[in-house]
Amino acid sequence: MPVDPSEFAAALRSYAAGVALMTVRDGIDDVGTTVSSVMSVSAAPPLVAVGLTATGYPREVLEDVGRCGLTVLGAGHAILASRFSSAGRPSARHLLESVPWSRAPVSDAIVLDGGLVALDCRLERVVEAGDHVLALLEVVGVPVAPSSGDPLVRFRGRYVPVPPS
């Protein structure tokens, strides 16, 4: 008996996940989206995978441009993450008006200066995976070095504080 899609989605919301901001600069503007499915794939060569909606605009732009930036968000970025996860959002630069950011040197994508870390990436390939795709990204630089601080975590459909260790 197949699993009901809504039951499956509800079950996976019980898995806590870190949150990142993926940005892509195309010839006209900057596109950004919140992602909570980022996975380390390989250290040599340095590869990460990001899950994206198969029919989403961020996927289309990423495939067209072939490069992006990923910023791992800290606990203080919940409002920002919500802005980038809503439908019909304006350009990334508009959503980041009061947030310090810079451009990653290779991808020219926006990375947040106050993120826990940022990665400059080149698209290796896209793998179809049901109603999503896995974008396999080669990390070509770390324009924002790792910093201390608590991560932003998504659990059961909302952002939650990380319990003290």
N, CA, C and O of each residue as an XYZ file, in Angstrom:
660
protein
N       0.843     -1.182      0.000
C       0.000      0.000      0.000
C       0.889      1.246      0.000
O       1.743      1.388      0.876
N       0.704      2.144     -0.962
C       1.568      3.334     -1.023
C       1.324      4.292      0.143
O       0.227      4.372      0.696
N       2.373      5.003      0.487
C       2.292      5.991      1.567
C       1.620      7.250      1.017
O       1.950      7.715     -0.074
N       0.689      7.786      1.776
C       0.011      9.022      1.405
C       1.030     10.164      1.431
O       1.772     10.297      2.404
N       1.083     11.003      0.365
C       2.069     12.093      0.324
C       1.995     13.055      1.511
O       3.035     13.508      1.990
N       0.806     13.374      1.994
C       0.715     14.295      3.135
C       1.200     13.619      4.417
O       1.791     14.274      5.276
N       0.958     12.323      4.552
C       1.450     11.579      5.714
C       2.981     11.506      5.673
O       3.648     11.639      6.699
N       3.523     11.294      4.474
C       4.976     11.254      4.290
C       5.604     12.599      4.656
O       6.603     12.645      5.374
N       5.020     13.693      4.163
C       5.539     15.034      4.463
C       5.485     15.314      5.957
O       6.429     15.872      6.516
N       4.384     14.930      6.614
C       4.252     15.145      8.056
C       5.314     14.345      8.818
O       5.877     14.833      9.797
N       5.581     13.135      8.374
C       6.594     12.307      9.043
C       7.977     12.946      8.934
O       8.726     12.971      9.911
N       8.320     13.462      7.754
C       9.655     14.045      7.573
C       9.811     15.391      8.261
O      10.939     15.838      8.465
N       8.721     16.051      8.626
C       8.844     17.294      9.395
C       9.371     17.013     10.798
O       9.760     17.942     11.506
N       9.390     15.750     11.211
C       9.947     15.378     12.506
C      11.465     15.248     12.462
O      12.097     14.930     13.470
N      12.044     15.493     11.298
C      13.495     15.471     11.144
C      13.999     16.911     11.171
O      13.692     17.694     10.272
N      14.765     17.259     12.191
C      15.306     18.611     12.288
C      16.386     18.802     11.230
O      17.187     17.904     10.972
N      16.395     19.990     10.622
C      17.363     20.259      9.562
C      17.895     21.675      9.668
O      17.172     22.601     10.037
N      19.152     21.827      9.345
C      19.736     23.149      9.248
C      19.157     23.875      8.042
O      18.570     23.251      7.158
N      19.323     25.185      8.006
C      18.720     26.001      6.953
C      19.819     26.817      6.277
O      20.699     27.374      6.934
N      19.744     26.873      4.949
C      20.707     27.655      4.173
C      19.959     28.533      3.177
O      18.801     28.274      2.847
N      20.624     29.550      2.714
C      20.103     30.419      1.669
C      20.923     30.158      0.412
O      22.141     30.334      0.408
N      20.242     29.734     -0.659
C      20.901     29.544     -1.940
C      20.574     30.738     -2.821
O      19.405     31.091     -2.974
N      21.590     31.363     -3.402
C      21.380     32.507     -4.286
C      22.075     32.268     -5.617
O      23.127     31.633     -5.694
N      21.449     32.800     -6.662
C      21.982     32.687     -8.016
C      21.864     34.058     -8.661
O      20.830     34.716     -8.546
N      22.915     34.487     -9.335
C      22.872     35.746    -10.068
C      22.804     35.422    -11.556
O      23.706     34.802    -12.118
N      21.701     35.861    -12.184
C      21.620     35.679    -13.628
C      21.948     37.006    -14.298
O      22.426     37.924    -13.631
N      21.709     37.128    -15.572
C      22.068     38.342    -16.288
C      21.253     39.555    -15.917
O      21.630     40.675    -16.262
N      20.140     39.365    -15.219
C      19.225     40.463    -14.906
C      19.156     40.774    -13.419
O      19.168     41.943    -13.033
N      19.084     39.758    -12.589
C      18.786     39.961    -11.181
C      19.408     38.854    -10.331
O      20.163     38.019    -10.829
N      19.078     38.867     -9.044
C      19.505     37.833     -8.105
C      18.273     37.066     -7.645
O      17.251     37.660     -7.300
N      18.378     35.754     -7.644
C      17.300     34.876     -7.205
C      17.792     34.167     -5.953
O      18.953     33.765     -5.882
N      16.915     34.011     -4.964
C      17.297     33.304     -3.749
C      16.176     32.437     -3.249
O      15.002     32.726     -3.480
N      16.535     31.373     -2.563
C      15.543     30.489     -1.952
C      16.130     29.862     -0.692
O      17.331     29.607     -0.606
N      15.271     29.623      0.268
C      15.653     28.936      1.489
C      15.675     27.439      1.219
O      14.744     26.908      0.614
N      16.715     26.758      1.657
C      16.802     25.306      1.497
C      17.150     24.661      2.837
O      18.000     25.150      3.581
N      16.475     23.557      3.122
C      16.782     22.820      4.351
C      17.249     21.406      4.028
O      17.392     20.573      4.923
N      17.481     21.142      2.765
C      17.996     19.832      2.374
C      19.346     20.017      1.692
O      19.465     19.950      0.469
N      20.358     20.252      2.525
C      21.735     20.390      2.057
C      22.506     19.215      2.651
O      22.379     18.906      3.836
N      23.299     18.572      1.815
C      24.012     17.388      2.282
C      25.456     17.438      1.804
O      25.726     17.724      0.637
N      26.366     17.159      2.704
C      27.762     16.985      2.327
C      27.873     15.673      1.557
O      27.377     14.643      2.014
N      28.519     15.703      0.396
C      28.615     14.511     -0.445
C      30.040     13.959     -0.467
O      30.242     12.754     -0.321
N      31.024     14.835     -0.650
C      32.404     14.378     -0.815
C      33.372     15.477     -0.376
O      33.111     16.665     -0.566
N      34.496     15.057      0.216
C      35.536     16.025      0.582
C      36.551     16.195     -0.549
O      37.143     17.264     -0.698
N      36.751     15.144     -1.342
C      37.710     15.216     -2.447
C      37.112     14.519     -3.664
O      37.156     13.292     -3.742
N      36.567     15.246     -4.594
C      36.444     16.696     -4.659
C      35.357     17.190     -3.707
O      34.469     16.425     -3.328
N      35.422     18.463     -3.321
C      34.418     18.995     -2.395
C      33.060     19.160     -3.093
O      32.902     19.987     -3.990
N      32.089     18.351     -2.658
C      30.757     18.367     -3.254
C      29.685     18.415     -2.179
O      29.806     17.774     -1.135
N      28.636     19.182     -2.446
C      27.427     19.178     -1.621
C      26.240     18.960     -2.560
O      26.338     19.192     -3.765
N      25.129     18.514     -1.997
C      23.894     18.364     -2.760
C      22.819     19.200     -2.095
O      22.754     19.291     -0.869
N      21.976     19.811     -2.917
C      20.869     20.633     -2.439
C      19.603     20.133     -3.102
O      19.571     19.928     -4.316
N      18.548     19.934     -2.303
C      17.262     19.527     -2.850
C      16.441     20.749     -3.238
O      16.292     21.680     -2.446
N      15.907     20.745     -4.465
C      15.094     21.849     -4.977
C      13.825     21.303     -5.617
O      13.824     20.192     -6.146
N      12.751     22.075     -5.572
C      11.531     21.702     -6.261
C      11.826     21.584     -7.754
O      12.463     22.458     -8.340
N      11.359     20.500     -8.361
C      11.687     20.222     -9.762
C      11.197     21.307    -10.709
O      11.858     21.593    -11.707
N      10.059     21.913    -10.417
C       9.482     22.901    -11.334
C       9.714     24.334    -10.877
O       9.104     25.256    -11.417
N      10.573     24.535     -9.907
C      10.763     25.873     -9.354
C      11.704     26.742    -10.167
O      12.591     26.252    -10.867
N      11.486     28.043    -10.055
C      12.316     29.017    -10.745
C      13.779     28.955    -10.300
O      14.663     29.078    -11.148
N      14.078     28.767     -8.992
C      15.497     28.675     -8.609
C      16.234     27.559     -9.363
O      17.393     27.731     -9.742
N      15.575     26.427     -9.580
C      16.211     25.331    -10.323
C      16.506     25.781    -11.749
O      17.599     25.545    -12.263
N      15.534     26.428    -12.387
C      15.712     26.867    -13.772
C      16.895     27.827    -13.901
O      17.726     27.687    -14.799
N      16.960     28.801    -12.995
C      18.039     29.790    -13.046
C      19.379     29.123    -12.756
O      20.368     29.406    -13.432
N      19.424     28.244    -11.763
C      20.668     27.547    -11.433
C      21.172     26.750    -12.632
O      22.362     26.789    -12.944
N      20.287     26.036    -13.298
C      20.718     25.254    -14.460
C      21.194     26.157    -15.599
O      22.140     25.821    -16.312
N      20.542     27.287    -15.761
C      20.912     28.214    -16.822
C      22.271     28.867    -16.545
O      23.110     28.974    -17.440
N      22.477     29.299    -15.306
C      23.691     30.032    -14.932
C      24.848     29.081    -14.607
O      25.992     29.349    -14.974
N      24.550     27.970    -13.919
C      25.566     26.973    -13.612
C      26.413     27.239    -12.393
O      27.443     26.590    -12.205
N      26.004     28.186    -11.552
C      26.770     28.473    -10.335
C      25.852     29.148     -9.319
O      24.819     29.713     -9.676
N      26.250     29.079     -8.039
C      25.414     29.666     -6.982
C      26.244     29.884     -5.727
O      27.400     29.472     -5.642
N      25.627     30.539     -4.764
C      26.211     30.707     -3.446
C      25.294     30.057     -2.420
O      24.073     30.078     -2.575
N      25.868     29.488     -1.390
C      25.106     28.912     -0.280
C      25.603     29.552      1.003
O      26.805     29.558      1.269
N      24.690     30.091      1.799
C      25.039     30.629      3.102
C      24.294     29.823      4.153
O      23.066     29.741      4.113
N      25.021     29.226      5.097
C      24.392     28.516      6.212
C      23.910     29.575      7.197
O      24.693     30.387      7.689
N      22.609     29.553      7.477
C      22.003     30.603      8.301
C      22.145     30.322      9.792
O      22.105     29.176     10.239
N      22.312     31.400     10.543
C      22.394     31.319     11.995
C      21.024     31.498     12.632
O      20.049     31.831     11.958
N      20.962     31.274     13.930
C      19.697     31.320     14.665
C      18.979     32.659     14.512
O      17.751     32.701     14.594
N      19.696     33.735     14.297
C      19.081     35.052     14.158
C      18.512     35.333     12.772
O      18.025     36.437     12.527
N      18.561     34.374     11.867
C      18.112     34.588     10.497
C      16.716     34.026     10.201
O      16.376     33.857      9.030
N      15.904     33.733     11.203
C      14.594     33.110     10.967
C      13.693     33.973     10.087
O      13.042     33.449      9.183
N      13.641     35.262     10.325
C      12.783     36.140      9.517
C      13.280     36.161      8.075
O      12.483     36.102      7.139
N      14.572     36.242      7.901
C      15.155     36.229      6.563
C      14.829     34.923      5.839
O      14.462     34.940      4.664
N      14.960     33.807      6.529
C      14.638     32.505      5.919
C      13.177     32.464      5.493
O      12.858     31.934      4.429
N      12.290     33.012      6.307
C      10.868     33.043      5.958
C      10.625     33.887      4.713
O       9.812     33.522      3.864
N      11.320     35.004      4.601
C      11.176     35.859      3.409
C      11.517     35.098      2.134
O      10.825     35.223      1.123
N      12.581     34.315      2.188
C      13.035     33.609      0.994
C      12.285     32.309      0.735
O      12.488     31.682     -0.305
N      11.431     31.894      1.649
C      10.663     30.672      1.414
C       9.239     30.957      0.956
O       8.500     30.027      0.634
N       8.844     32.219      0.923
C       7.476     32.541      0.507
C       7.378     32.622     -1.016
O       8.339     32.978     -1.697
N       6.205     32.286     -1.532
C       5.968     32.329     -2.980
C       5.869     33.776     -3.444
O       5.471     34.657     -2.682
N       6.230     34.011     -4.687
C       6.097     35.337     -5.280
C       7.005     36.386     -4.679
O       6.671     37.571     -4.689
N       8.151     35.972     -4.154
C       9.063     36.917     -3.496
C       9.771     37.795     -4.526
O       9.991     37.381     -5.664
N      10.125     39.011     -4.114
C      10.883     39.896     -5.015
C      12.338     39.443     -5.119
O      12.708     38.392     -4.594
N      13.144     40.230     -5.787
C      14.551     39.874     -5.976
C      15.272     39.742     -4.643
O      14.864     40.317     -3.633
N      16.363     38.965     -4.666
C      17.143     38.740     -3.449
C      17.679     40.043     -2.882
O      17.676     40.238     -1.667
N      18.140     40.942     -3.751
C      18.689     42.214     -3.258
C      17.636     43.019     -2.514
O      17.952     43.684     -1.527
N      16.388     42.970     -2.972
C      15.307     43.690     -2.288
C      15.064     43.102     -0.894
O      14.851     43.843      0.065
N      15.096     41.787     -0.785
C      14.863     41.134      0.508
C      16.034     41.307      1.477
O      15.889     41.070      2.676
N      17.170     41.711      0.968
C      18.373     41.854      1.794
C      18.767     43.311      2.011
O      19.930     43.595      2.298
N      17.826     44.234      1.879
C      18.149     45.663      1.973
C      18.892     46.038      3.247
O      19.788     46.880      3.197
N      18.555     45.447      4.377
C      19.196     45.833      5.641
C      20.153     44.757      6.160
O      20.546     44.791      7.326
N      20.527     43.809      5.311
C      21.388     42.702      5.718
C      22.737     42.834      5.008
O      22.771     42.948      3.783
N      23.854     42.822      5.752
C      25.171     42.919      5.105
C      25.465     41.670      4.262
O      25.324     40.541      4.733
N      25.868     41.892      3.030
C      26.206     40.790      2.141
C      27.304     41.217      1.181
O      27.619     42.400      1.049
N      27.870     40.234      0.524
C      28.886     40.484     -0.492
C      28.676     39.479     -1.617
O      27.762     38.657     -1.564
N      29.520     39.550     -2.625
C      29.436     38.636     -3.762
C      30.546     37.591     -3.665
O      31.704     37.912     -3.398
N      30.167     36.342     -3.886
C      31.168     35.272     -3.933
C      32.020     35.462     -5.190
O      31.479     35.784     -6.248
N      33.323     35.272     -5.098
C      34.203     35.614     -6.213
C      33.988     34.827     -7.509
O      34.134     35.402     -8.588
N      33.654     33.562     -7.448
C      33.511     32.754     -8.664
C      32.092     32.811     -9.212
O      31.900     33.072    -10.400
N      31.094     32.572     -8.364
C      29.706     32.534     -8.831
C      29.088     33.916     -8.980
O      28.096     34.074     -9.691
N      29.653     34.910     -8.326
C      29.109     36.273     -8.284
C      27.753     36.307     -7.583
O      27.008     37.278     -7.712
N      27.432     35.247     -6.840
C      26.172     35.161     -6.109
C      26.295     35.885     -4.770
O      27.393     36.066     -4.243
N      25.158     36.290     -4.237
C      25.119     36.930     -2.921
C      25.404     35.897     -1.837
O      24.840     34.803     -1.850
N      26.284     36.248     -0.899
C      26.493     35.464      0.320
C      26.400     36.430      1.491
O      26.851     37.571      1.397
N      25.825     35.982      2.574
C      25.640     36.839      3.743
C      26.923     36.933      4.542
O      27.572     35.925      4.823
N      27.285     38.162      4.908
C      28.479     38.374      5.721
C      28.306     37.789      7.124
O      29.292     37.393      7.745
N      27.074     37.727      7.635
C      26.821     37.244      8.989
C      26.353     35.808      9.068
O      25.839     35.389     10.106
N      26.517     35.033      7.993
C      26.141     33.621      8.034
C      27.157     32.807      8.813
O      28.239     33.300      9.129
N      26.816     31.566      9.124
C      27.758     30.703      9.846
C      28.920     30.291      8.954
O      30.036     30.088      9.431
N      28.652     30.169      7.648
C      29.666     29.904      6.637
C      28.992     30.121      5.282
O      27.770     30.019      5.173
N      29.770     30.413      4.270
C      29.228     30.523      2.920
C      30.107     29.727      1.966
O      31.322     29.633      2.135
N      29.454     29.158      0.959
C      30.143     28.357     -0.044
C      29.891     28.942     -1.423
O      28.763     29.307     -1.754
N      30.926     29.029     -2.213
C      30.852     29.462     -3.600
C      30.831     28.174     -4.425
O      31.740     27.352     -4.311
N      29.799     27.994     -5.255
C      29.592     26.692     -5.888
C      29.404     26.763     -7.390
O      28.938     27.765     -7.934
N      29.778     25.672     -8.048
C      29.552     25.467     -9.469
C      28.681     24.228     -9.615
O      28.933     23.210     -8.970
N      27.659     24.309    -10.458
C      26.746     23.184    -10.667
C      27.462     22.068    -11.397
O      27.936     22.249    -12.518
N      27.539     20.913    -10.757
C      28.141     19.723    -11.359
C      27.105     19.025    -12.243
O      27.365     18.736    -13.411
N      25.930     18.757    -11.673
C      24.830     18.159    -12.427
C      23.559     18.173    -11.592
O      23.591     18.395    -10.382
N      22.438     17.931    -12.269
C      21.130     17.858    -11.623
C      20.614     16.439    -11.781
O      20.658     15.871    -12.872
N      20.125     15.868    -10.688
C      19.591     14.509    -10.694
C      18.102     14.589    -10.392
O      17.704     15.114     -9.352
N      17.281     14.071    -11.294
C      15.830     14.047    -11.076
C      15.521     13.129     -9.893
O      16.106     12.053     -9.767
N      14.598     13.559     -9.027
C      14.238     12.781     -7.843
C      12.772     13.037     -7.496
O      12.475     13.771     -6.553
N      11.860     12.437     -8.252
C      10.424     12.626     -8.005
C      10.012     14.049     -8.314
O      10.299     14.565     -9.394
N       9.327     14.695     -7.350
C       8.888     16.078     -7.570
C       9.973     17.094     -7.201
O       9.719     18.298     -7.190
N      11.173     16.609     -6.902
C      12.326     17.453     -6.599
C      13.503     17.055     -7.485
O      13.441     16.075     -8.229
N      14.559     17.825     -7.389
C      15.835     17.464     -8.007
C      16.914     17.630     -6.953
O      16.770     18.401     -6.004
N      17.994     16.892     -7.139
C      19.185     17.106     -6.325
C      20.188     17.826     -7.207
O      20.608     17.313     -8.245
N      20.563     19.018     -6.780
C      21.589     19.777     -7.486
C      22.914     19.431     -6.833
O      23.146     19.769     -5.672
N      23.777     18.766     -7.567
C      25.093     18.398     -7.073
C      26.029     19.558     -7.381
O      26.224     19.923     -8.540
N      26.604     20.134     -6.329
C      27.397     21.361     -6.447
C      28.842     21.119     -6.045
O      29.115     20.548     -4.989
N      29.766     21.558     -6.894
C      31.184     21.536     -6.546
C      31.495     22.825     -5.798
O      31.207     23.914     -6.296
N      32.076     22.716     -4.617
C      32.449     23.885     -3.828
C      33.797     24.380     -4.347
O      34.799     23.667     -4.287
N      33.808     25.616     -4.859
C      35.025     26.178     -5.443
C      35.657     27.246     -4.545
O      36.722     27.775     -4.862
N      35.004     27.557     -3.431
C      35.551     28.532     -2.509
C      34.695     28.669     -1.272
O      33.529     28.275     -1.250
N      35.298     29.237     -0.242
C      34.607     29.506      1.024
C      34.780     31.003      1.302
O      35.665     31.396      2.062
N      33.921     31.850      0.675
C      34.108     33.299      0.786
C      33.787     33.886      2.161
O      34.257     34.976      2.488
N      32.996     33.182      2.966
C      32.731     33.599      4.348
C      33.177     32.430      5.211
O      32.538     31.378      5.212
N      34.265     32.606      5.940
C      34.846     31.529      6.743
C      33.889     31.100      7.852
O      33.065     31.892      8.309
N      34.003     29.838      8.281
C      33.147     29.367      9.372
C      33.259     30.253     10.603
O      34.349     30.681     10.982
N      32.108     30.522     11.224
C      32.088     31.345     12.437
C      31.298     30.623     13.518
O      30.562     29.674     13.247
N      31.466     31.086     14.729
C      30.735     30.473     15.832
C      29.313     31.020     15.853
O      29.014     32.035     15.225
N      28.478     30.360     16.554
C      27.083     30.766     16.664
C      26.181     29.566     16.485
O      26.600     28.529     15.970
N      24.954     29.713     16.909
C      23.990     28.627     16.788
C      23.366     28.641     15.399
O      23.138     29.705     14.823
N      23.090     27.447     14.860
C      22.483     27.374     13.542
C      20.977     27.637     13.603
O      20.348     27.499     14.653
N      20.423     28.014     12.469
C      18.972     28.078     12.328
C      18.500     26.672     12.002
O      19.025     26.038     11.087
N      17.519     26.180     12.740
C      17.025     24.817     12.575
C      15.532     24.843     12.293
O      14.778     25.582     12.927
N      15.118     24.031     11.336
C      13.696     23.889     11.009
C      13.242     22.527     11.511
O      13.856     21.499     11.226
N      12.129     22.549     12.279
C      11.593     21.324     12.876
C      10.079     21.438     12.950
O       9.538     22.399     13.496
N       9.408     20.442     12.392
C       7.939     20.404     12.356
C       7.336     21.676     11.765
O       6.347     22.212     12.265
N       7.969     22.145     10.674
C       7.425     23.264      9.932
C       7.707     24.644     10.479
O       7.158     25.631      9.990
N       8.569     24.728     11.503
C       8.893     26.061     12.029
C      10.350     26.105     12.464
O      11.010     25.078     12.623
N      10.829     27.337     12.653
C      12.191     27.533     13.107
C      12.212     27.451     14.629
O      11.395     28.072     15.307
N      13.153     26.679     15.153
C      13.218     26.449     16.600
C      14.612     26.746     17.117
O      15.590     26.628     16.378
N      14.711     27.136     18.399
C      16.042     27.355     18.980
C      16.760     26.018     19.177
O      16.133     24.984     19.411
N      18.068     26.066     19.077
C      18.876     24.882     19.322
C      19.035     24.737     20.830
O      19.430     25.696     21.494
N      18.737     23.563     21.392
C      18.899     23.406     22.842
C      20.356     23.540     23.245
O      21.248     23.122     22.507
N      20.603     24.123     24.419
C      21.985     24.268     24.882
C      22.640     22.903     25.072
O      21.985     21.931     25.447
N      23.949     22.850     24.806
C      24.651     21.566     24.969
C      25.251     21.417     26.326
O      25.873     20.396     26.617
